[in-house]
């Protein structure tokens, strides 16, 4: 799956923009895509800023487990964008535009970055409380490994977040 969905509002065409793909069907139709969650404090870099800029280099990750996750991301993988600290909710869907490369903000070590591009907002943001109370989602690394800023998400968990957020991929 070597593509990235278009930036919200763009006129580019993508195979992700299939109105016949519902949240329930989504994972099965796009496997073996991987799914991820990235966390960001909205006061430092919000979903709205991300959308306004049309994407960003996801730099500054200095956790070894999160670094492994960044290295595992593939172009076209879908990513849940989570506002941490103040909002504590999943607010949008992004995709990996460029796979791991040396983090230009790192002064030492083998840290990596990826480029992310916005796909669309979550219609009804999914709160951490909702995630913790859901039988499937309470097992997410977001809950179990709360210090990680980049975590994998199963296709079932991704689908469940979309359903709870009243969101269909466009």
N, C-alpha and C positions, 0 to 999 in steps of 0.2 A: 504494500500500500504506500507507494511513494508520492503521495499528494498531500496537499494541505487545503483545507476548506477556505473559501474566500473570506476576506475581512467583511464584517458586517457592513452592508450597504454598498459593497463593490459590485461591479458588473461581471466579474469573472465567473466562469462556469466550473463546477466541480461535481464529481460523481457522488459526493456526500449530499448534494442538494436534491435528494430524491424524495418527493412528497409522499411516496408510497411506503417509505420506511418509517415505521412507528417505533417508539421507544421499546416496545416488547420484541420487535423483530430485529432491532438494530444490531446487537452483538453477533447474532448468528450470521447475518448478511456480510459482516465486515471482518470476520476472523481471518487470519490470526492477529489482528490489530491488538495492541496493548493499550491499557488505560491507566491514567495516572491522576494524582491530585497534587497541586502545588499550593503552598500557603504563603500569604503575604499580608502584612499589616496594611489596612486600607489608608492609614495616615501616611505611610511611606510610599506606597504605590498601589492605587486602587484599580478595580476593574474598569471604571470609567476612564481613567488615565490610559490604561492598557488599550482600550478600544480607540480612544482619541488618537493615540500614537500608531495604531495599526499593528502593534506587536512590540516585542522587546527581546533582548538577550537576557536570559535568566542566569544572572551572575551572582557571585557572592556566597554561594552555598559552601559551607565549611564543615559539614558533617560527613563522615566517611560513608555511612549507609546511604545518605541522600546522594552522595557523589556516585555511588554504584548505580543508583536508580537513574540519575541523569545519563550515565553512560549506556544504560539499557534502552533508553528512549529511541524510538525510530521515527523517521519522517512520516507524518500522517497520523501518528498515534494521537488519540484524543486525551485531553487533560481537563480535569475539573479545577476551576479557579476558586480558591477558598480564602475569604477574608478572615484573618486570625485576630486575636486579642480583643478588639472592640466589637466587631460584628458577629464573629464566629458563625459563618454560614457560607455555603457554596453559592456563588453568585453568577458564575458563567462557565462556558465551555471554550477551551482553546485547543489548538493542535500544535504538534511539533513541526516547525517549518525547517529547522536545520538541526541535525544530530550533533552530539557532543563534540566540542572543540576546546582547546585550552582557554580557560577563563582569563580574559584580559585584565581583570581586576586583581588577580592573584599575584602576590609578590614572591611567593615561594610555594613549593609543593606542586602536585599534579592535579590541580583542581580544574573542573570543566564547567562549561556553560552549554546551554541549548538555546535556540531561538524559538520563541512561541508566538503564535498569531491568534487573535480572537476569532471565534466562530460565531457564537451567539450567547446572549444572556440566558440565565435560568429564569423562566417566567415568574416563578414563586420561589425565591431563595430558600434553600434547605438548611435549617439551623442545626447547630451541633446538638442541641437537645433532641431534635427530631431524629438525627442520626443515632444518638445513643439509645433512643427508645425503640428503634427499629430492629427487629430480630436479625435481619441480614446485615444491616449497616453497622451495628454495634461491634462487629468484628473487624471493621476497617482499621488499617494502621493509623489513620488519623486519630482514632480513639485509643488504640493499644500502644502506639509509639508516638505520642503527641509531640515530642521534640523534633521529629523529622520534618523537614520542610518540603520534601519531595517523596511521595509514597506511591506504590502500585495500588491499583484498584481492580478488582475482578470485573469481568463483563457483567455479571449479575448485579454487583454493587453499582456499577455505572448506570445500568438500566434502572435500578431502583431509585437512584438519585434523580434521574430524569422524570420518572413517574411521580415521585413526591413533589418535584418542582413543576409539575404540569407542563413539561417541556418535551417537544418533539424536535428532532434535528430537521432543519429546513433544507 
